[in-house]
């Protein structure tokens, strides 16, 4: 974490990976790159992670990058653990993300690899295998999908809680993706889908680190009242923020300003930031 940041702001440092090219946004490579460069120049730049690019759209992205004058940009390649596309000047591949059986994964020793977990109740074997790979030196982390476009895309509180507790128990960093645009658990007014909140997740992780079990962490994930959750986060020390982020690596989000505005509205970030 950057030493110059306040403890609370440091909790959000590079937390929000830019998934503008993915659903539901589905931005063109040119638009995504333009927006990402604007994010990197904004007052909230320290909160934005790399741009996510699917390997199947690399050609489109590389062309857009050249046409934009080859600016410096960090990217994560989705859909491959080993792809080495021709990198134009200015592009730095900083990691990969795949949905694959963990035992089949081959990790680049110098770049992070996020492996998407299958949606099932028992994730202990997956985390045990990821922990084994990490112990052998492979920079692998877990990735978990918390939403989508259908009701069954959203895991239950107990499912997410089980994932969090396993990640903490095995000390395996965890990235979340899909459905986490807002800070607190809520019901979407249009779809009526039940969305998890990224502040709920952060507080549940800290509780698990303090010894909470699945039931207690699940209750935290279901919290809708902002004050208890916000008060908890504000009270964390820099060391506690770092402990949470040692597990909670990032969120893939197609509109990174949405969660930043939410955190600001709760007083966790300066209100003028977004």
N, C-alpha and C positions, 0 to 999 in steps of 0.2 A: 504494500500500500504506500501511496505517496505520503511522505512525512508532513508535507505542507497542508494536507487536507484535514478538516475537522473530523473527529471520530465518526460522526453520523454520515457525513458526506463520503468518507472513505468506504463506508459499507457499500456504496453504489458505484465505486470506481470501476469502469469498464464492465459493468454488470450486464448492459443491454446490447447484445449482439444484433447487428443490423441485417434483418432477414427481408429486406424490401422486395427482393426478387422472388419471394415465395408467397404462397397463398396466405391470406386472401388478397394481399396487395398485388402480387404478380407484376411488379414494375419491370419495365424494360431495363436492360443493362445500362443504357445511357442515362435514364432517369434515376436509377438506383445509385449510380456513381455520382451523379450531380447532387442528389440529396445527401449521400454519405459525406461528400466533401463539405457540404454546408454544415452538417452535424459536427464534423471535425474542426470547423472554424467557429463554432458557436460557444456560448458561455458554459454549456454543459458537455463540452467535448470530452472531458475526463470521464464521463459516465458511459460513453459509447464504445463498444468493442469493435471487432473487425467486421467487415462486410462478408456475408455468406453467399457463396456462388456454387451452384450445382455443377458438377463436372460436365453434364450434358449441355450446359450453357456457357462453357468456358470460351468457345470461339466468339460468341456474341459479346461476352464481357471483354475479351482481349481487344476486339475491334473498337468497342466503345471507349476503352481505356486509351488506345492510340489516338482516336479522334479527339479526346479530351486533353491531349498534350502529354500523356504518360505521367500523370501525377503520382505521388507516393501514396500507396494504399495497402493496408494489411487485409488479407483475405483468408477465409477458411473454405476449403473445398469440401462440398457435401457430396456423398455418394461414392467416395473412393477413399481407401486407406493408403494408397501408394502413388496416385497419379502425379506425374511430374510434367505438367503442361509447360510449353515454352513460355517463360516469364519475360514479359517486356520490362524495360527499365521502369522502376517505380513500383512494381507489384511485388509484394512479399507474402508468400504463402506461409501462414503461421500455424496451420493445423488442418486436421481432417475430421469428418464426421461420417459414420457409416451405420447402417442397420444390417447387422450380420451376426451369425453365431460367434460368440466371443472366442471360442477355441480356434476359429479359422482366421482370426485377426492377425495381421502382420503390421506392427507399428514401426514408424520411422522414429529412430531414437532421439531425433532432434526436434520433432514436432508433435504437439498434442494430438491425440486421437480420441474422439468421443464416440463411444459405442452405444447405440440406442438399445435399451432394454425392451424385451417383449413384454406386452401387457399381461401379466399373470400375477397371482397372489403371492407365490413364493419366489422371492428374488435373491434369497441367500446364496444359492449356488453361483449366480451371476456375479454378485459382489465378491464372493470368495475367490472366483477365478480372476476378476479384475485386480483384486488385492495381490494375488500371486504374480500376475503379470507386472504390476507396479514394483513389487519386491525384486523382480528380476531386472528392473531398469527400464521397462517400457512405459512411456509417458501416456498411459491410457486413463480415461475417465469414463464415467457413466453418463448417459443421456436419457432423459425420461420425458415422454410426451404427456402433457397435462390437458390437452383439449383438441379441438378439430371442428369439423363442420356438421357432425351428427352427435346426438346425445350420448351414444356409446363410445365416443371418442374421449370422453371426460372420465378419468378414473375417479373412484370414490375417495373420500377422506381417508378411509382405512388403507386403501391401496397406496396412496401417496405417503401416508404415515409409515407404512411398512418399508417403502423405498428409502425414506429419510433415515429411519432407524438403522437399516442395514448399511447405508452409506456411512453413517457415523460410526457404527460398530467396526466396520472394516477399514475405516479411514480412506475411503475412496471418494474423490471429488465428483460432483454431480452437476450436470447442466440440465436445465429444464427448457422445454420448447412447446409452443402452441398454447393458446388460451390464457396466457399470463400477462395481459395488457394492463391489468389494474392491480392496485396494491392490496385490496381486501377481497375476501370471498363475497360473491354477489350473484344475483340472478340477472341474466341479460334481458333487458326489456323487450327486445325484438324476438329473439329465439327461445327465451325462457330456459336456456341452458344454465346450469350451475357452474360458475367459473371459480377456480382457486385464485388466491391472492398471493403475490410474491412477498408481501410483508408477513402474512400468515406462515408461509414456508420458512422464511428466515427465523421467525420466532420459534417455530416447531423444531428447526435444526438446533437452535441454541438449547432448547429444552431437552432434546435427545442427548446433546453433549453433556448436559448436567445429570443425565440418568433417567429421563422420562422414557416410558415405554410407548408402544404403539397407540394404546387407548388415549393417553394424555396428549400425545402429539396430534392425534386425530381430532381431539376436541379443539385444540388450538387452530387447526386448519379450518374448522367450521366457524370460527369467530367472525362476526360481521360488525361488531362495535369497534370503531377505530381507537378510542381512547386507551383501553388496556394494552393493545398491541403497540400503539405509538409510544406510550409511556415506557414500555419495556425496551423498545429499540433506543429511545433517547437516553436511557440510563446505562446503556452498554459502554464499556471502556473501549479504547482502541484495541486492546488485546482481545476483547470479546468479539468485536467486529471482525478482526483478523481470523479468529477461530471459526466464526460462521462462514466467512468467505473461503476458508480452507476446504470446506465441503461444497458450498454454494458458488459455483464458478461463474455462471452466467445464465441469461435468459435469451433465447432466440425470439426476436420480436419484429414483425414486419413494419411497425410504426414506433420507433424508439422514443418519440416525444410523448406518446400516450402514458407509459409508466412513469416517465420523469415528471410530467405534469401532475400525476396522481400523488407521487411522493411529495412534490412541492405543496400541493393543496393540503396535505396532512401536516405540513410544517417540518418535514424531514429534510427538505432541501429549501433553499431560498425561493420565495414565491415568484420572484422575477426571473428565475433561471430559464423557464420555458414559456 
